[in-house]
Amino acid sequence: MCGIVGYTGKRSALPVLIQGLEQLEYRGYDSAGVACLDASERFFIAKEKGKLSELKSALRVKSVAAHQGIGHTRWATHGEPSKQNAHPHLDSHGKVVLVHNGIIENYAEIRKQLTKKKVRFLSQTDTESATQLIGDWYHKLKNPLRAFREAILRMHGYFAFVTLFKDDPDAVYVFKRSNPLVIGLGDGENFIASDVTALLAYTRKVIFLEDDDLAVVRPEGVAIYNLKTGKSVERKRTIVNWDFTQARKQGYPHFMLKEIYEQPQALAEILSKILGVKDEIAFETLSSAALKRLKKIKKISIVSCGTAHHAGLVGSVMLEAWARVPCRVQVSSEFRYGDPIVGKDDLVVLITQSGETADTLAALREAKSKGAMTLAIVNVVGSTVSREADAVIYTHAGPEIGVASTKAYTAQLLTLSLFSILMGRLRGKISSAEYTKLIHEVKKIPTASVRVLKQAKALQKCAKLHYKRKNFLYLGRGANYPTALEGALKLKEISYAHAHGYAAGEMKHGPIALIDNQQVVICIAPASATYEKTVSNIQEIRARKGIVICIGTEGDRFLEKISQDFFTIPKIHELLSPILTVLPLQFFAYYVSVLNGRDVDQPRNLAKSVTVE
């Protein structure tokens, strides 16, 4: 969750650090700080509780000449959000300063040992235990690299460190384990960040560090070592092609709104990358060996968290319908601790926007340990999950900055639909004629999404009628039951209103007790095999004076008549409809949040990339 940046080179370090941290604000944070070595080779440290603007205000009165530095945005895990607990942390000898992401599991034991040595701790964080331990080893060894390595060997957990040593002023020392770190390569300068987005203003040539990589980054080059062996290792240089302007608001008041409107283009680009000249589905990252193994799969488990879990639920409906293979969907944290029954004939699909979600990464490793084939569906190229999975499919949604996922979700749905159709073809469950019809439907999606988004003003008007309400109920059936879950999640994430999604068939098994003339019920009811059943639910809500907002198919006059507000999607295959029905729900959540004065892009207590358990 925390954001990390580092720099060493010829530029003034502080502006580089601040700009990098600004690009990482989407990850969520409660405090921020920077540290650098000034011209006198003394540590300058500034940190503040709250938004990055607080830190920038504090720095305006400072003039620091420094060409190396590190920065951090903190999401509290050990110790409350405060200036004292914010990173960077300095050791008691004044020789080591450090920023950290992740969890040090034995920090209390380290703290106890060092306290016996009269080391004085100033914060409640596990991070300071790491800083003090590295400082203690440096005091003994007088060698930064050896001290850094010896200290890390004595720490348990999953973490990333970026560190400065006072006596090695041009170097930044870096370590990565289960928390992302990437090194950006420049000309006479180098950069470090927890997310490649922070580097794009300066370079597109990067090194994605692997677990237990220990690196020494200097202006003239990078040396990487394996923690356990201490031996030098080589890592691949990668060119990142993301457009930096994609990570800007481009005139929109919020990233979330910008990303809602980017969906038609994102969906069109996915199709252009995956559909060939003759409309064949070709995932460039799936080898012939992977396709051969997929053909023989007997059971599928889909593992994910949050919004990606809802995408997985839709994907399971598609896979069972088109590939005719049994499919189970689990939350990552439940899968990893549940001793899952998977083996060599099974496929475990891991869905994650960032590719760094801690529980999903742990679930991936659990699946691999049991011999299952693992397939990652990921947005971020070069992320840990994408590198460790047996196979990967990229969703190509581009950077998503808003904490509440929008375009990454619809990109996941479209990618899952194409994968499901491909699986159906591989397994001989979809005929050539059926395939042609399905691809025709899939190709309608980008244009159809534009039509749905044109209802924004009507959705804003609807939100104005209901934004002060505290309870919302969402209902859907079949492939759109997960849409109800996702719509409810979006609303509670960013507006803080209570919202709950249910399968419409479950309404009479409890939720109907909530219905009165103050209860808003949002019903997702496009043309489908269960349309009449959903209409019956709506009639029951109306009979109890409930407020009904419906999402249905264009031309459905009956549904329009029985709804207080009615929004439409173009007619499309019912299993593809969730890609469109979620769009009005994204708008509704956005406008309710704005009307309530919420922080849309960075809602309270949430982070974009959950890299701790």
N, C-alpha and C positions, 0 to 999 in steps of 0.2 A: 504494500500500500504506500509506503514512504517513497519519496522521490529523491534520487541521488544525482549530483553532477560533480564533475571535476575537470580541471584544466591545468595544463602546463605548456608554456610557449612564450611567444613574443608579445602577445596582446596584454592589455590591462585585464587582470583576471576577474575582478568584481562584475563588470558588465556582462561578461560571458556567463558567469555563474547565475546571475539574476535572470538573464534571458532564458537560460536552460531551465531554471526552476519554474518560470512562467509557463513553459511548454509542458511541465509536469503537474500543473495545478489540477488537471482533470482527475488525477489519481486519488484526490481527497487528502486533506491534511488539517492539522490543528495548530501547527507552529512551523517556523522556518528559521534557518540560520546559515551562515557562511563562515569560513575560516580561510586565511591565507597568510603567507609569509611576506612581511613588508620589506622595504629596501634595506632595513637594518637587520633582516633575518630574525625578526620577532613575530610571534603569532598575533595576528589581529583576528578576533572572534566577535561576531555580532549575531544575535538571535533574538527572536520575538515570538510571543504567543499570538495566535490569530492568523490573519491573512498575510500574504506576501507583501501587500501594500504597507503593512506595519514595519516590516523589515526594511523596505525601500525608503520609508520615511526616516528611519533611524540612520540609514547609510548616507542620506543627503548631506548631513552635517560632517561627514567623515571624508578625508582625503587620504587614500591608501594607494601607494605605488607597489603593486604586486603583480607577478606574472605566473604564479601558481596558486591554486586554491581549490577548495571543495565546498559544496553546498548541499542543503538537505531540506526537504519538507517532511514533517513528522506526522504520523498517525499513531496516537498513543496506544501502547499495549502494556507496557510496564511503567507505572507512574502517570499521574494526571497530566493533562495538557497544561504546560507552564513554561515560562522562559527558562527556568532552572533545568527542566527535563528536556528541553529542546536540544537538538544537535547543532553544531558539533560539540564533542566533549574533549576536554584536555586532561592529560594525565597529571598526577601530583608532582612529577619532576619537571613539568613544563616542556617536555620534549616531543610528545606525540599528541596529535589531534585527529579525531576520527568521526566519520558518519557511518550509519549502519541501517540496513533494512533486514527484517526477519526476526527470528527468536533465538536467543541463547538459552538453551534449556537448563544448563548448570550454572547460570549466572549467580545464583544465591550462594552456591558453594565457593565459587571464585571470590565473590565479595567477602565471604567469611574468612577465607585464607588470607586475602590481602589486608583485611582489617586487623588481623593478628600481627601483620608487619607494620602497623601504624599508618597504613594508607588511608587518607581521608576522602570519603565519598561525599559529593555535593548534590547528587540527584538520586531519584528512585529507580532509575532505568537499568535495564540489562546492558544497554550500550556502554555505560560507564564502566561496567565490570570488564568489558573487552578492552576499552581504552587503557584502563589501569593495569590490566594484565600484560598488554603489549608494552606499556611503559616500564613495567617491572622487569620484563625480560630484556628490554633495551638497556636498562640501567646496569644489568649484569653483563651482557654480551657486547655492547657498544657497536653492534652491527645491525642496521635496520632490517635487512632481508631475513637474517637468521632469527632475530627477535620476533618479527612478524609471523614467521612460520612456526616457531616454537610455541608461541602463545595460541595460535589458531589450532594447533594440534591438541591443545588441552581444552578446547571448547566443544560442546555438544549442541547440535541443533542445525538450523537451516538459516543461513544469513549471507549477506554481502557487506563487505567493508571497503571504504575508500579512505585512505589515511595519508597524513603528512608527517614527516619526521623533520624536526628543526635542523638537525645536523646533515640532512641530505636535501637541500632546498629546492632543487629543480625536479625532484621525483615525486610521483604520486603512487602509493602502494595500494594494490587492489586485490580483493579476494572475492570469489563467487561460489556459493553453494545453494542451490535450489531457489535462489532469488536472482532475478535477471540483472546482468551488467553487460554493457556493450562499450567498446573502445572505438572512438572515432579518430581516423588517421588523417592528419593534415601535413602541411609543408612546414617543417620546423616547429610544429605544435601538435599536440594530441589532446583528445577530449575523452571524458568518461561520463556515462549516464546509465540510469536504470531503464531508460526507454529511448529508442532511437529517435523519437520525435524531438528530443532535446538537442540533437546533434545536427539536424538537417539544415540549419542556417549556416553551418560551417563546413560540413563534409558529407559525402555520401559513401565514402569508403570506410567500412567498419569491420571489427572483429567481434563476433558474439562469443563471449567467454563460456567455457563449459564448467561443469561442477568440479570443484576442488582445483580450479585454476588460480594461481597466484601470479599477479603481474606487477612489474615495475615499469611505470610509464614515464618517459622523459621526453623532452621536446624533439630529440633526434630519433627516438625509436621506442619500441616496446619489447620487453623480455618477459616471457611467460614460462612458469614452472608448474610442475605438478606438486601439490601439497605433500602427498605421502612420500614420494620418491625424492623430491627436491631437484629432479632433473628437468632440463629445458624441454619445452614442447612447442610444436608449431600449430597454429590455428589458421584456418582459412580466412582470407580477406573477402568480404562480400560487398557488392555495390547495391545500395538501397535506392529504389526508384520512386518512392513516394514523393508526390508533389508537396513541397513545403506549404504552398498557399492553401492546400486542403485543410491544414491545421489552424487556419484563421477563421474568424467569424464572417468575413466578407459582407459586412453590412447588416447581418442579422443581429437581433438583440441578444440572442443566446445561441450557443453551439447546438443545443438540442433542436431548436427550430430549423437551423441551417441543415442539420443532419436528417431531419424529417423530409425536407425538400430535396435532399440529395439522393433519396432512395430510387426514383426512376432511373437516374443515370447509373447508379451503382448496380441496379438489377440488369440494366442493358449491358453494362460492361462484363458482368458475370457471364451472360449468355454469349457475348462475343468471344470470350476467352475459352468457353467450354464447348460450344456448338461449332462443329466444323462446317465446311462448305456444303456438304450433303446432309447437314443437320445431325450428324453422328455425335454422340456424347463422348468427349475425350478429355479426361483429366490428365494434364501433362505430367503431374507428379505421381501418377499411379503407373508403376512398371508392369510389364507383361507378367512377371512372376506374381505381383500383388493381385492382378486381375484373375490369374489362374487360381490363386488361393481363395479369393472372394467367391468364385463360382462354386466352391465346395463347402462353404460355410453352412452349418446346420442351425445355428442360433446366434442372435445378436443381442448385445446389451448396449444401451446408450447411457452414457454417464456424463453428467454436467451439473452446473449450479445456476440458480437464479433464472434470468431470462433465457439463457442457453438451455436450461432444463425444459422450459416450455417449448423451445424449438425441437428438443429431443422427443417430446411427447407427440408433436405433430409428425416428426420424422418416423416414429414407430408406426403410426397409422399408415403412412405412405409405404413403408417397407413391407408391412404385412399385406397390404392390398396389392401392391405391384410386384414384389419379389416373392411373396407367399412364404416368408421365413419368420419363425417365431421371434418376437422382439420384446425385450423388457427394458424399461426405463427406470433409472435410479439416480437419486441425488449423489454426487460424488462422495460426500462425507459418509453416506450410508453404505455405499458400495465398498469403500476401502476398509471399513471396520466390520463388514458383515460376512467375512470369509466367503466371498462369492464363488459360486459353482461355475467356473469357466475353464476351458481347456483348449487343446490344439484345434478342435473343430469349431471353435466359437470366435466371433468377431466382437471386439469391444470398441465402440465408437465414442470418442471423447470430444465434446464440443466446448470450445472456449474462445472468446473473442481475443483475449490477450495472449493466450498460450502460456500463461504464468500462474494461473489459479492454483493455489497450493493443494487443495483437496483433489482437484482433477488430476494434477501431476502425480499425487500419491496414488490415486486410483489407477492411473496408467501403469505405474510401476508394479502395483499389485497384480494387474491383469497380465503383464509381461512375465511376472514371476510364476504364474500358473500356466504359461504356455499359450495363452490366447493371442490371436492376431489383433494388433491395435491399430486403429485408424483415427487420426486427429483431423477434426474440422476446425480450422483456426484462421483468424484474420491476420495476425502479426507474423510476417515472414521471419524465420530464424529464431522464433521463440522456443523456449525449452520443450514444451509439449510437442511442437512440430519436429524438433530434432530427435526426440527420444522415441516417438511412435514408429511402428513398423512402416506405416504409410501415412501420407498427409494429403489433405485437400485444402487449398486456401480459398477463403470466401471472397477475397479481393474487394472488401468494402471500403478500403482506405482508412485513414485515421478516424477514430470516433472519440471525441473529446468529452462530450456530455456524459456524466456518470450514468444516467438512465439510458439504456441501450435502445436504439431505434433502427438505424440502417444496418447495424451488425446483425440484428435479429432477423430482419427480412432477407438479408444475404444468406444467413444460415438456413432459413426455410427454403429459399430457391436452390441452394446447393444441395440440401437434403432431398429435394424433389428430383433433381437431376441424378443424384446418386441412386435413389430408389428405383427410378426408371432404368438406369444402367444395370442395376442388380437384377431387375426383372428380365431384362434382355439376356444377361449372362446365364441366368438360370432357366431360360426358355419359358418364362411365364407370361411374356408379353409378345404378341404376334407383331409382324411388320406393320399391319394395318393399325393395330392399337398404338404402336409406337409413333406412327405418323400423326395420329390424332392427338396424342399426349403432347408431342413436341409443338404442334400447332397451338395448343392451349398455353403451353409454357411461354411461347414467344409473344403472346398477347399481354403478358404481365407488365412490362415496363410502361406501355401506353395506357393500360388500364389503371395503373397506379397514378398516372398524371391526372386522370379523370377524378379519381377519389380525392386527391389532394386539393382539387378545385373547390371542395366543400369547406375549406378552412374557415371562411367568414361565418358560415352557418353554424359550424361547431363552436366557434368563439361566442356566438350569440347564445347557443345552448348552455355553454359553460357559465355565462353570466347569470343564467336563471338558477343555477344549482351550486355555485362555488362555495356558498356558505354552509352547505349541508355537510354533515360529519360521517354519514354512512351511505355506502353504495354497494349494490349487489350486481354481479355480472353473471350471465347465464349463457351457455353454449353447449352444443352437442357434437359428437363425433370429432372431426378434425378441428372444430372450432371450440371444443371444450378448453383446450390449452389457450386459445385466444382469450377466453373469459379470464383465465388465470393471469395471462400476461397483461390484459387491460387493467385488472385490479391491482397487479403489482406496480404498473406504471403510475397509477393514481396515488397509491400510498407512498411510493418512493419519493415523489417530488412535491406532492401537495400536503402530505401527512394526514390525509383523511383516511378513515377506516374503510377499506374496500375488500370484498371477498368474492372470489370466483368459484362457481359451482357448475357441475354438469347439470343441464336443465332437467334431466330426468330425476335428479335428486331433490328438486325443489320441494316436493311434498314430503320428503323425509327429514324435514327440519326447517330449512330457510323460509318456508311459507309463513312461519310464525312471525317473521319480521315485517311482513307486508302491511302497510297502512298508508294513509294519504301523505305521509312525509318520506316514504321510502322510495328512492330512485333505483330502478332496475334497468340495467343495460343488457339488452338481449341481442345476441348475434344469431341471425336467422336467414342466411342466404339460401338460395335454392339448393336442396339436398334431399337425400332419401328420407331424412327425418324432419323435414320442414313442417309437416302437419303437426307432429308431436310438439315441436317448439311453439307453434302458434297456439296450441292448447294451453301450454304453460303461460303464455302472454295473456290469454283470456282469463285465466285464473287470477293473475296479478291485477288485471283491470277490475275484476269483480270485487276485489278487496281494496280498491281505490289507490293502488300503487301507481307511481309515476313511471311510465314506460318510455325508454329511449331505444329505438331499434336500428340495427344495421342489417339491411337486406339487399336483395338483387334489384337492379334498375327495372322499373316497370311493375313492381309489386304494389299495386294500388291498395290491396286489402291490408297489407302490413302497414302501409303508410297511414291508412284510415284509423287503425287501432293504436297508433303510437302518438305520444305527445310530440316527439321529435323523431324524424326518420332520415337516415343517411344510407347511401347506396354504394354498391360496387357493381361493375359490369358483370354480366353473366360469364361464368368460368367454371371449369371442372371443380367439383366440390372439395377435392383434396388439395387443390391449389388455392382455394379461397382464403385460407388463413393469411396468405401473403398480403392480401388486400383488406380483409376485415380488420386487421390490427391498426391500419393507418388512421381511421377516425378516432380510435381509442388513444392513440399517441397524441393527436391534436387535443382531444378532450382533456387528457391529463395535463398537457402543457398549459392550456389556457386556464384551467382551474388553479394550477400552481401559480401562474403569473398574477391572476386576480387576487390571490391570497398573499401576494408579496413574498413568495418563497424564493430561495436561491436555486433556480431551476437546474443549472449546470453542476452545482456542487451541493446537493441536499445534505442535510445534517446526518452525521453518523455513518454515511456511506462512502465507499471508495470505488473507483473504477476497476482497479485490478487488485483482487484480494489475494495477496501473496503470503499471508499467514493463516494458520488454521483457526 
